[in-house]
């Protein structure tokens, strides 16, 4: 997408102000699946681990050899994680 849209678009989107969601996650009590690419440099694994620690009924799946766009990079692994999680719910 960066190649197609250009570096300026990527940089502009990366610099957007984002609302902090800690309060939402801290109060969330329903099942939650968190999928993270092991090599994600935009939302590093430590961020997903922090989210997982905040939500008691969450499941964290780390996709090996994968970056930020897990559904595009590793669709089979992401689909398997979602199927497994949905069957547990």
C-alpha positions as CSV (number, residue, x, y, z in Angstrom):
1,X,0.0,0.0,0.0
2,X,2.9,2.4,0.8
3,X,4.3,1.8,-2.7
4,X,0.9,2.4,-4.3
5,X,-0.1,5.4,-2.3
6,X,3.4,6.9,-1.7
7,X,5.5,7.6,1.3
8,X,3.8,10.9,2.1
9,X,0.4,9.2,2.7
10,X,2.1,6.6,4.9
11,X,3.8,9.2,7.0
12,X,0.7,11.3,7.3
13,X,-1.4,8.3,8.4
14,X,1.3,7.3,10.9
15,X,1.4,10.7,12.4
16,X,-2.4,10.9,13.1
17,X,-3.4,11.6,16.7
18,X,-5.0,8.5,18.1
19,X,-7.2,8.4,21.1
20,X,-5.8,6.4,24.0
21,X,-7.9,3.3,24.5
22,X,-6.5,2.1,27.9
23,X,-9.7,3.0,29.7
24,X,-11.9,1.1,27.2
25,X,-9.7,-2.0,27.5
26,X,-9.5,-1.8,31.3
27,X,-13.3,-2.0,31.4
28,X,-13.8,-4.7,28.7
29,X,-15.0,-8.0,30.1
30,X,-16.1,-10.0,27.0
31,X,-13.9,-12.5,25.1
32,X,-11.3,-10.8,22.9
33,X,-8.9,-12.1,20.4
34,X,-5.7,-10.1,19.9
35,X,-3.6,-11.1,16.8
36,X,-0.1,-9.6,16.4
37,X,2.7,-10.2,13.9
38,X,5.9,-11.1,15.7
39,X,7.8,-8.6,13.6
40,X,5.2,-5.8,13.8
41,X,7.2,-2.5,14.1
42,X,4.1,-0.3,13.9
43,X,2.3,-2.0,16.8
44,X,5.0,-4.0,18.5
45,X,4.4,-7.2,20.4
46,X,4.8,-5.4,23.7
47,X,1.7,-3.3,22.9
48,X,-0.3,-6.4,22.2
49,X,1.0,-8.1,25.4
50,X,-0.1,-5.0,27.4
51,X,-3.6,-5.1,25.8
52,X,-3.8,-8.9,26.6
53,X,-2.8,-8.2,30.3
54,X,-5.6,-5.6,30.6
55,X,-8.4,-7.8,29.4
56,X,-9.1,-10.8,31.6
57,X,-10.9,-12.9,28.9
58,X,-8.5,-12.2,26.0
59,X,-6.4,-14.5,24.0
60,X,-3.2,-13.4,22.4
61,X,-2.0,-15.0,19.2
62,X,1.5,-14.1,17.9
63,X,2.0,-14.9,14.2
64,X,5.6,-15.8,13.5
65,X,7.5,-14.2,10.6
66,X,4.8,-11.6,10.2
67,X,4.7,-7.8,10.4
68,X,1.9,-5.3,10.9
69,X,-0.6,-6.5,8.2
70,X,-1.1,-10.0,9.5
71,X,-4.3,-10.7,7.6
72,X,-2.6,-9.9,4.3
73,X,0.8,-11.4,5.2
74,X,-0.4,-14.6,6.8
75,X,-4.1,-15.1,6.0
76,X,-4.1,-18.8,6.7
77,X,-2.6,-18.3,10.2
78,X,-4.9,-15.4,11.0
79,X,-8.0,-17.4,9.8
80,X,-7.0,-20.4,11.8
81,X,-6.6,-18.2,14.9
82,X,-10.0,-16.7,14.4
83,X,-11.7,-20.1,13.8
84,X,-10.1,-21.5,16.9
85,X,-11.1,-18.5,19.0
86,X,-14.7,-18.6,17.7
87,X,-15.1,-22.3,18.4
88,X,-14.0,-21.6,22.0
89,X,-16.4,-18.6,22.5
